[in-house]
Amino acid sequence: MTRTTSSAAISRRELVAVPLLAGLISTVGTVGGFGGLGGLGPREAAAATTTATRKLRLRLPEPTGRYALGSTRLEMVDHDRSDPWHDTAARRALMVSVFYPARGRLSGPYAESPYLLPGEAATFDDTAANLLFLGLPEGAIDWAAVRTHVRADAPVAAGRHPVVLYSPGLGEPRTFATGIVAELASRGYVVVTIDHTYESPAVEFPDGTVARMLPPAPDPRTWVHTMMGIRVADVRFVLDQLAVLATLADLADTEARRPAVAGRVPHGLAGALDLDRVGMFGKSAGGSAALLSMAADRRIRAGINFDGNLGLNPMDPAGDLPAAVTDGVDRPFLLLASDTPENDTVPSWEAFMGNRRGWKRWLTLVGSRHHSYSDAESLVSQAAGPLRLPSETVVDDIGTIPPHRAIAVENAYVAAFFDHWLKDRPTRLFDRPSPRYPEMSLEH
């Protein structure tokens, strides 16, 4: 397979020149100070250690669900679609990660899943600085060594589990939400994270090729329309391929029957996919893609948007609203906002909340920022002390809410939402403010 790559990173100047930053990447503001590691326990703080000769090694929070975790990486090639970002004959190729409940505990012969592959990790310092604006010093963190608590290709736990798809923010790798993804998988979900090739900063394929993000087109409105159309097509293709996998009892003996999928498929994964119960969530641009994918594909029964503008014109946050916003969808959709000053999601969210179709809620995590809905919440807070990050940098990245509380509240609300709509486990968490989670404000 021929794949076109780009080694050109997108500079901050190029991104700032494209108003796409409003709502699609980070919306930053500055408020008060920040207290050290923001409430991380001593074990987590001790894990963030470094020396003059060793990069900082960080860890994600341990999932709290009853299952051990496994994951696998799969390449999916759409032989019926050329890659829309290139005027070539190359087919559209995606990398996905599948996180799932695993049998047994974490001990055993299965290595821990890396956070980023070598080709992806090699560019993440540049990504963190020029795409995500995290303010982290270059070369200080070992991104490939982030502790994930997930075993690569471990056997799948018995039973059928709801499937949840994840679409990342623009310029973010699919791994940048591993914390919440792993939490869902530990609670009995199969979670499939999608890298939208040439929108993600670096995507490493099984042959070693690394596809780099392409610069936005000069016309931001046309570019956003194109991007969202591609994301929806990617999501529907992934769902189609999962349906193929779900029909196969033992994939190890049926390689010829799955020509669009390459990679090791753990034994038992086919039988674990319950595609009658599918949800989707995403951050920023991925949150917008979740709504548009739901509107385009009825297989998706429920969706969540993490702080993403729902409009398609970055020059006008209140304009160019798709029918999924103005007319709504007839399935449940949750809006989770950051507490970012002058958050430009408000006009499109108000329009969505004003339509009369489907269950919907709008909540705000008080004291949070755009990247609070990502692994930055735990990783930046761990790095703050050892790297002596300015308090302004940390607040711009993840706000003033203590990280352990932000993570706990997000986990609770995301799990409760999907449990309610995909597992028939009723909750009243979205009906009124919760004394257990006072940090989550019910807006609508």
Buried (B, 14 or more C-beta within 10 A) or exposed (E): EEBBBBEEBBBEEEBEBBBBBBBBBBBBBEBEEBEEBBBBEEEBBEBBEBEEEEBBBBBBBBBBBEBBBBBBBBBBBBEEBBBBBBEEEBBBBBBBBBBBBBBBEBEEEBEBBBBBBEBBBBBBBBBBBBBBBBBBBEEBBBBBBBBBBBBBBBBBBEEBBBBBBBBBBBBBBBBBBBBBBBBBBBBBBBBBBBBBBBBBBBBBBEEEBBBBBBBBEEEBBEBBBBBBBBBBBBBBBBBBBBEBBBEBEEBEEBEEEBEBBBBBBBBBBBBBBBBEBBBBBBBBBBBBBBBBBBBBBEBBBBBBBBBBBBBBBBBBBEEBBBEBBEBBBEBBBBBBBBBBEEBBBBBBBBBBBEBEEBBBBBBBBBBBBBBBBBBBBBBBBBBBBBBEBEBBBBBBBBBBBBBBBBBBBBBBBBBBBBBBBBBEEEBEBBEEEBEEBEBBBBEE
